[in-house]
Amino acid sequence: MNRSWARGLSCWFLFVLVGCSTWLDRWESARWSPPTAAQALNLKQWNSNLPEHAPGWQLRWLVRHGSPGAAANAAIVLAKHGKLTDPSPLVKAACNSELDPQVRQAAVVALASLPSRQALPGLVEIVEKLNQQSTSGTGYHAKIHRLALQALGRIVSQAAKESPAETDSPSQKTELASRSQAALLWPWHSLVEFSRWQAAIWGSKEQPGAVSSPSSQVRQEALELWAQGRWPLPEQSPQLLHDPAPAVRRAYLRALSGDPKRLWQECTQALNDQSPQVRREAVVLLGQLAGSDWDRQAREKLLRLFQNQGELVRTWVVEALAAWKDPHLLNRAAEDESWRVRQAVAQHLAQMPSEGGKRLALRLLEDSSPLVQQAVVQAVKHWPEELRGQVWLKAMASPIFGTRKQAAELLAQSFPQATQFPLTASPQEQRRALAQLRQAWHKQHPPHFRQEHSSLESRSEGAFLPEQRRAFEQAAQQLQRLKDPQQRRRWLGVFAQNPQPALAWLEERLHQGKPVDMILDPWLLQQWGEPWSLLAPGATGSVRQRRFRASRLAALAGQEPLGPVAHFLILRWLTHDSDPLVWQNVLGALMEEASPWAVQLARAATGHASAEVRRRACVYLGRHPQPEHADWLVPRLDDPQTEVVLAATEALGYCENPKAIEPLKRLLLAPQGRVQVEAAWALARLMPALGRQALERLTWHPDPQVRRQAALGLGQFGTLESVPMLLRLAQQPGPARPAALKALTQLTHLLPAASAPQEPEALVNWWKQQVKASDPQEPANR
């Protein structure tokens, strides 16, 4: 009896339980249903179909036990609301070729929305499976493949920003790439090994890679992903430089950024590509070799392209040369016959906030194109205030209204007096107002004059107190006799605690010829931080480390002058170093500074084995001219490299040493027209009459560029006797015509109360009348 009663009660309880669960399922299904494939793509519909109080257990049950479509939709919704703990259902859905393509795409998007630690392995697995589907051809969908690669690219890009070893220095790229071979990225190195990434992108013997996909968009996306990681390409990578899709060939070149040697080889081949976009990519990427082992070859290649190619290619070359941040490399481009090339130079001035960049900007403000002038005004917006103000004041003197207005508005943002400048007044009123503005500007920003030949006592006077001088001298005496490191550090702390006064005192001691080696201890230099830690004795290390330190010095020198003490340490360092890249970077760092030790270093560099080092040394000596420099510059006139001869010739023109006249006269017979015209310019600075005659003879040279340079020289050094030669060039088509017209405009100051017209033809006729009036027997055009 009891046993039958218990059996009946159990049956009744089971019946009630089944009925309640069935009723609950019907009620929940009526209240909510999983989204369809189309709805799964719309985030707003996701939110409307999943209220806050909807139970997640039904979705999780569908993920485990539902049909493939229902499981995919449920996993997508859970991922959207952050309730999916296992991303494998999304991976399974994305790779299921029987599902609707829209659902598969939504699964990839949902997987990419998960935290990177969860999404990264799943996305790599999707790429691997889609690689296999692409070869079999069953269920392959290129858009899904591309979505997965894009999601991986976003993760790699974010990881590169967060990586503590991230650097923009070209000399560090190889080190970063080698570190990536052991582990892909710092945050997830334990999840996905580099070898698996390499197999997913490039393929292996067991499985194909994404770069072998039949879709060109997938191949391009795979290469873009590799380029973001900046990893070196595997040795057995396919020759994608011959891919039929130009976009793939461009992406392949960008993917080579982690391997400078292959980048140089492939870019030189791609310069002959049929696609203009690929050729442009190859030219611009050559700029990434700045500071690498292929620095000299890339720069020489770009300079040859500039001389021998059309306007469009020259514009690309300017973009590539801007990576060196050396204004002197763009001097020739600043005088190009195409205003587009000159505009490109002006736009890239933003990367050169230095004295050399300022000189180039002031030079471009004299350009005849309004677009070039306005590009200069915009490019210097983020320069230091004392540099950009000088450029804008020069731009406010432009005859072009748009340039004046733009420069005045920008200057007024930091210098309110510029709002009073009369933009539409007469030229005389504008000149008077601009003179007052310059006077007010220089009161607020006094110029820093170099005093290379003055004694250090006058410069350092007041830089340290008398009691500090006594403390420094006492510490120096103790350091001279102490050998124990602990005791030495106690006295070195006197200098470590007062770096600026200590540096001023050390400069004074250096100029007095007193020893400073016992004070410039490695420990003290490390305490002072950069740039002193880069110059500590014994800190140079391997070639790669020395190159990095030299490039870092150049970057720091662009922010703040290094000073004579640093020059002394650099000279001591480079005495035992012969690497050309180290010398190039150091000379670049010292280019705007002068001291006896920097001059000594540049003079020694004129005999270096590297032609680029010799060229930079000549440029430095020309920037800081002294008559004694001629003893080191004259031998360089016989240098086998033309660029060195040109730099030495230009520098001799500023040294004001009569010794240079005869060697420069010999260069007037050189086989290269560029050397002849540079020698004529230098002679015009040393002996104006002799140089002017040489420039007049060069107006008959067969090379149009030489005639153009000769016309520009006559505009600066010519007399009224030079006008007939300029009139002849002004009436001939070619690049010399605008230069001759500009020179004629400059020579109007030789005539009293002259008011020459602006139009070219009217200017030529006006000058003919002037020549005829001055000498009726002399023809106007000989």
Sequence and secondary structure as in RCSB ss.txt:
>XXXX:A:sequence
MNRSWARGLSCWFLFVLVGCSTWLDRWESARWSPPTAAQALNLKQWNSNLPEHAPGWQLRWLVRHGSPGAAANAA
IVLAKHGKLTDPSPLVKAACNSELDPQVRQAAVVALASLPSRQALPGLVEIVEKLNQQSTSGTGYHAKIHRLALQ
ALGRIVSQAAKESPAETDSPSQKTELASRSQAALLWPWHSLVEFSRWQAAIWGSKEQPGAVSSPSSQVRQEALEL
WAQGRWPLPEQSPQLLHDPAPAVRRAYLRALSGDPKRLWQECTQALNDQSPQVRREAVVLLGQLAGSDWDRQARE
KLLRLFQNQGELVRTWVVEALAAWKDPHLLNRAAEDESWRVRQAVAQHLAQMPSEGGKRLALRLLEDSSPLVQQA
VVQAVKHWPEELRGQVWLKAMASPIFGTRKQAAELLAQSFPQATQFPLTASPQEQRRALAQLRQAWHKQHPPHFR
QEHSSLESRSEGAFLPEQRRAFEQAAQQLQRLKDPQQRRRWLGVFAQNPQPALAWLEERLHQGKPVDMILDPWLL
QQWGEPWSLLAPGATGSVRQRRFRASRLAALAGQEPLGPVAHFLILRWLTHDSDPLVWQNVLGALMEEASPWAVQ
LARAATGHASAEVRRRACVYLGRHPQPEHADWLVPRLDDPQTEVVLAATEALGYCENPKAIEPLKRLLLAPQGRV
QVEAAWALARLMPALGRQALERLTWHPDPQVRRQAALGLGQFGTLESVPMLLRLAQQPGPARPAALKALTQLTHL
LPAASAPQEPEALVNWWKQQVKASDPQEPANR
>XXXX:A:secstr
 HHHHHHHHHHHHHHHHHHHHHHHHHHHHHH     TTGGG HHHHHHHS TT  HHHHHHHHHHS HHHHHHHH
HHHHHTT     HHHHHHHH TTS HHHHHHHHHHHHTS HHHHHHHHHHHHHHHHHHHHH SS  HHHHHHHHH
HHHHHHHHHHHH TT    HHHHHHHHHHHHH S STTTTTS HHHHHHHHH  SSS  GGG S HHHHHHHHHH
HHHHT    TT   GGG S HHHHHHHHHGGGG HHHHHHHHHHHTT S HHHHHHHHHHGGGGTTSTTHHHHHH
HHHHHHHHS HHHHHHHHHHHGGG  GGGGTTGGG S HHHHHHHHHGGGG  SHHHHHHHHHHTT S HHHHHH
HHHHTTTS HHHHHHHHHHHTT S HHHHHHHHHHHHTT GGGGG  TTS HHHHHHHHHHHHHHHHHHS     
 TTS HHHHHTTSS HHHHHHHHHHHHHHHH   HHHHHHHHHHHHS HHHHHHHHHHHHHTT   TTTS HHHH
HHH TTGGGG TT   SHHHHHHHHHHHHHHHHHS   HHHHHHHHHHHTT   HHHHHHHHHHHTT   HHHHH
HHHHHTT SSHHHHHHHHHHHHHS  GGGHHHHGGGGG SSHHHHHHHHHHHHHH  GGGHHHHHHHTT S HHH
HHHHHHHHHHHSHHHHHHHHHHHTT S HHHHHHHHHHHHHH  GGGHHHHHHHHTS STHHHHHHHHHHHGGGG
STT    SSHHHHHHHHHHHHHHH TTS S  
